[in-house]
Amino acid sequence: MSYNSIRTLTGTCERCHSTLQAVAELLILSCDARPIRTDTVSSKSTFAQITERIVANTKTINTLMKSVINYVHMITTKSVEICEGLTELTSTVVTFMELCSHISYICAISFKDCCQAIPGLVDRYSISLAGLEIKLSCNRLKKTRVDDLSPQLIIDLCSNISKHISVLTNICKSADEKVRDEGTRDQFKLCVKSVTCAAGCLIASIKTYKSHPNTRHHSRFINFCDPVSTTAQALVSFATEEDFIGKEAVLTPEARDIQKSVLAACMSVVSACIQLCRTIRELSYDLMTSHHKDKLRMCVDNVDRSSVQIRDILQRYHGGDPGESPRPSPTPADNNCDNSISTKGAQSPPRHLANLFRHEFSDQGKSPDSPPHEKFAQLLREQSPLAGSGDRNPPSGQENFGHLEGYPSDRGASDRGGSPEEMNIPGSPSSETSGHSAASR
């Protein structure tokens, strides 16, 4: 394999790995009991509909993993196909995480005495994801060599930056209109202005580089990547303060057990995909090592087990009747404990299910009163890609997939068109605010 192919493959592995880890931290590891409001999850989706989509996603993930692994045996000639497969796999797993996070919330709030989440001025996940996409695109601009910086790649990255700055602008503008404190309103406006001005400088520098590609102009736009990334992250940090993101759901111990059981099974699938990215990256440098190929097979086995597990959990919660939803998806109007979510009856989840999970924790040496994070950590340890693999010993440094480093990758950047000349940075002095909605995956 040529050096350029190795560099492209390792870069794709790192971006996919970083994306999965970043979204997992936002949705899964945080155990934040809030509904997901994106283009992926509709507010009108029922429990049964989301369950069907989760099952379909697990099948797609399994198929994509096997396809990528088949190409790994021809890694010297199929590096492009491997990169495309990893990118598509990452996009599917992110959708899978969003669905699992939302359905775990629906399961949890259906229990008696649970209160739904109260929406705030800012949707925490949407604005955090936009900030991560901007950070990724800026980092990729900085790290890509001049020889690999093709016009199409520049257009894709600039389009991604512009699109997600538009998301930040729209979210902050909506929050600004609802804030009463004048100082807070000014802060929102100044944060948006700082991001759009920095992005305007970056895109102007990129236009100059396209017209006159040389080292000086290349260094110029590289210097503006950090200000854009830094101001975007500062805006996200400010906008996701507790005063602006509302309140997460108040859950009973039984409801929390259900939520974490679904999230743990989801995290097991995500961990296997993260390990797949890491293993392929290592394999690209050492084609003769059979140990890496054994780990790839273990990743697929773990996805198979976790897919069955999450399907069984949802079916048991569903009472074994796939035709009837225990409770419709929550609506924004249901914000207190006096709603129908506290009513017992045909729409309530089976109480024996909570006792089942509490009994499982007891069998594992954890009492029902143990801190929630300990029980969740126990589930993650048992469901890692290397757990239950017979006599195999996990390699050093690979046991914990919940704490990985990196930044997110640019999901779907290749689908975005337009040229830098046609891009307008929302809120900048030379353009009007864009009304684009949040990115669809």
N, C-alpha and C positions, 0 to 999 in steps of 0.2 A: 504494500500500500504506500502511496506517495505521501510526502510530508504534508502537502496541502489537504489531502483527503483525511489524514489523521487529525489535523488541526480543525477542520470543519466538523468532523464527527465528535471530537471531544467538546468542542464549543456547544454543539447541539445537546449533548448529554448534560452538560453543566446547566444550560438554560432550562431544560426540562426538569431536572432535579430541583433547581432553585424555585421554579414556579410551583411545583407540587408541594414543596416544603412551606413556602410562604402562604399558600391558600390553606394548607392543613393547619397552620398556626392560627389563622384567622377563624376558621370554621370548626375544626375538629378538636385540636388540643386545648383551645380556650374554653370549650364546653359552654359557650355563650348561648343561653336559651332565648333565641330570637328567631322570628320567621325570616326567610330569604326573599327579598324582593328584587329579582332581576328578570331579564328576558327569559332566562332558563326556567324559572318557577313562576307560574301564573298564580295570582291570588285566588283564582276560581278553580284551581286544580284540586281534585278530591284525593282522599287517602288512597283509594284503589288506583287512580290514574298515576299518582307518583310512584306507588309500589311497582306498577307495570313498567314504568320508565327506569326504575332502579334495576329491575331484573334484566331488562333489555341492555342497559349500560354494562352490567357485569358480563354479559355474553360478548358484547363488543370489545370490552377490555381484554377478556380472555383470548379472543380471536386475534386482536392486534398484537398481544404479547407473543403468541405462538408464531405469528407471521414475522415479527422482528427477530425472534430467536432462530427461525429457519434461515433468515438472511445472514445471521451472525456466522453461520458455518461457511458463508461465502463473503466474509467481511472485506476481503481484499478487492472484490469486484462489485459489491452491492452496498457500498458506504452511503450512496445517495438515497437508496431505498430505505436503509436503516434510519437515516435522519428524518425522512418523511414519515416513517412509521412511528418514531418516537414523538414527533410533533403532534401527530394525530392522536396518539395514545394519551399524551398529556392533556390535550383539550377535552378528551372524553372523561378522563379521571377528574378533572376540575368540575365538569358538569355533574359527575357522580357524587362528588363531595357536597355540592350545593343541594342536590336532591336529598341526600342522606341527612344533612343538617336540618333541612326543612321538615322532613318527615319525623325526625327525632323530636322536634319541637311539637309537632301535631300530636304525637303519641303522649308526650309528657303532659301537656296542658289538658288532655282529656281526663286525667285523674281528678277525683274529688278534691276540693280545697286548693286547687292550683289556680294561680292568677296569670292571665296572659301578659305578654310583654307590652309595654307602653311605647309607642313610636315617638321618636324625638324629632328635632329639627333636621337632623342629618342621618342618613342611613349609613351605619358604620361600615358595613361590608363593601358597599358600592364605592364609597369615596376612598377606602383603603386600597381596593383593587385598582382604582384609577391611578393612585399614587405609585403603586408597585409597577404598573405598566410603564409609567413615565421613567421611573428609576431604571428599569430594565433597558429601555430603548437608549437612554443616555449612556449607560454603561457599555452597551454594544457598540455605539458609535465610537466611544473612546478606545475600546479594545480591538476593534477590527483593523487589520493592517491596510495600508493604503492600496496595496495590490488587490485586496479582496473587497474594497469599498466600491462596489458597482453602482451605477446610477439607479438601478431598480431597488437595491438595498437601501440607498439613501432615501428614496421616495417612500418606501415602506416604513422606515423608522420615523421619518418626519411626519407622515400621516398618522402614525400611532401616537406620537407625542401630541400633535394638534388635536386629535380626537379625544384623548383623555384629559387634556387641559380643558376642553369644552365640557366634559363631564364635571370636572371640579368646579368650573365657573357656574354651571347650571345649579349644582347642589348648593353652593355657597350663596348664590343669588336668591334661591328659594328660602334658605335659612335666614338671610339678611332681612327679608321682608317680614319675618315673623318675630324677630328679636326686638325686645322693647328697649333694652339698654343702648344708648347712643354710642358709648365707647365700644361695645361689642360689635355693633353694626359697622363702625369704622374699621375695626380690626379685620372683619371678614373682607371688606372692600380692599384694604391694603394688602392682605394676603394674596387675593386674586390678582391685584395689580402687579405685585412683585413677580408672581409666576409668569404672567403673560408678557411682561417686559423682558424677563430673562429669556423666555422662549422666542420672542421676537428677534432678539439679538442672535440667538442660535440659528434660527432659520435664515436670517439675513446673511450670516457667515457661510452657511451651507450653499446658498445661492451663489455667493461669490466664488466658492470653491468649485462649484459645477462649471461656472463660466471660465475660471482660470485655475485649473487644478495644479497646485504646487505645494511645496512643504509649508510655506508661510501661511497660506490660506487654510491648509489642513490643520495646522496648530491653532489657528484662530478659532475655528468652530469646536475643536476639542476643548479649548479653555472655557467655552460657554456651556458645556455639558454639565459640569458640576453645579453651577448656579441654578440651572433649571431643576436638577434633581433635588438639590438642597431646599430650594424654596417650595417645591411641591411637597416634600416630606414635612416641612414645617407647617404648611397649610393643613395637611392631613392630621398632624398631631394636634393642632389647635381645634380643628373642626370635630375631632372625635373625643373631646373632653366630655366628662360625665354629664355636664349641664346640657349638652346638645344631642346626645344619642339616645335619650329616653331611658327606660328601665327594662332590664331583662325580666323574663317570666319568673314568678315565685313558685317553686316546685316543692312538693313533698318528697321525703326520702324514696318512696316507691316510684314516683314519677322520675326522679333524678336517676334511679337505677336503670329504668327503661331507656332514658335518653342516652346514658353513657354506654349501655350495651349496644345500641345501634351505632353510635359513634366509634366504639372500639372495633366493631367488625369492619366499619368503613376504613378506619385507620390501618387495619391490617392489609387491606387491598392497596391503599396508598403506599404503605411501607414497602410492599413487594415491588411496586412500580418504581419507587425511588431507588431501591436496591438494583433493579434492572438497569436503570440509567448509569448507576455507579459502576456496575460490573462491566457493561459494554465499554465504558470509558477506559477501565483498566485493561480490558481485553484488546483494545485497539493498540496498546503499547506492548502487549505480550500475547501473541497469537498462539503460542505453544502450550499455554497453561490450561490443563483440563479442569482444574479446580474452579475456574470462573464459569465454565459451562455447567458444572454441577450446581452452582448457585443460581444460574438462570433457570434450570429445571425446578429447583426448589421454590423460586418465585412464582412460577406458574402453578405449582401444587398449592401454594398458600392462597393464591387468588381463587382457586377452585374451592378450597375449604371455606374461605371467608364468604364467598358468594352464597354457598349453601347456608351458612350460618345466618347471614343477614336476612335471607329469604325466610328461614324458619322463624326468626324473631318476629318479623312483620306478620307472618301468617298466624303465629300464636297470639299476637296482639289483636289480630283481626278476628279472632274467634273461630278460625278455620273456615270462614265463609268468604270466598273471594268476590262474591257479588254484592256485598253490602259494606259500606264504609262505616266505621264506628262513629265517625264525627266528621262533618265537613270542615274544610280548611278555615282557619280563623279569619275573621274580617277585622279591619282597622277599628270598627266600632266596638268590638269586644275588648275592653281594656280594663275591666275590674273583675273582682271575685264574685259578683252577684249575677253573672251571666249563666247561660245554660250549661257551661262547661262543668259546673259543679253538680249537675243533676245526675242521679243514678238512673239506670234503666238500660234499655236496649242499646243506647249509644255509648255507654260507659265501657271501658276496657275490662276484660276479665280480671278480677282481683287476684285470682290464683297466680296470674303471671308475675305480679310484683313479688309474691311470696316465693315463686320459683327462682327469681334472680337473687333474692335475699338469701335463699337457701344455698344457691351456688356460691355466693361469696363466703358463706359460713363454711362450706366444704373446702374452700381454698385457704382457710385459716383467717378469714376476715369476718369480723362481726358486722351486723347490719349498721352498727353505730360508728364504724370506722370512717375517718374523713373521706369525702368523695374522691379527692385526688388520688388517694392511695388505692382505692378500688379500681379506678380507671387505669392507673399505672400498672396494676396487676393484670388487667385484661390486655393491655398493650404488650406486656412482656410475654404473655402466653400466646399471643397471636402474631408475633413477629414472623417474618418470612422464614426464619431458621428454626422456629419452634416446632416441635413434633416431627422432626425430620429423621427419626430413627436414631442410628448410631452416629450420625454426622455431628461433628463438633463445630460450633460457630466460630468462624475466624475472628481473630482479634480485631477489635475496632468496628465490628459489623453488628454487634448485638442490639444496639439501640438505634432505631430508625426514627425516633421521635424528635431527636435534637440534631439537626443537620444544618449546615451553614450554606450561605449563598443568598442570592437575590432572585426574584421571579424572572421568568422568561417571557418573551414577547409572543404570547399566544395569538395566532391568527394574523401576524403582521403581514404575511405574504398575500393576504386577501384584500389588503387595503390599497386602493389606487390613488391617483392624483399626483400632481407634481408639486414641489415646494413653491413654485410660483403661484399655484392656485390655492395655497393654504392661507387661511386667515387665523391668526391667534385671537381667540375670543377675549374681549376686554382690552386689547392693546390699543394704543392711540391711533393706529392706522386702520383699524378694522372694527366692525360691529360684533357684538356678542353673538356667538353661534347658538343655535337652538337645538343642536344635536342631542340626542338622548344617549343613555349609557350604552357602552359597547355590547354588541350581541356576540355571543360565542356560538 
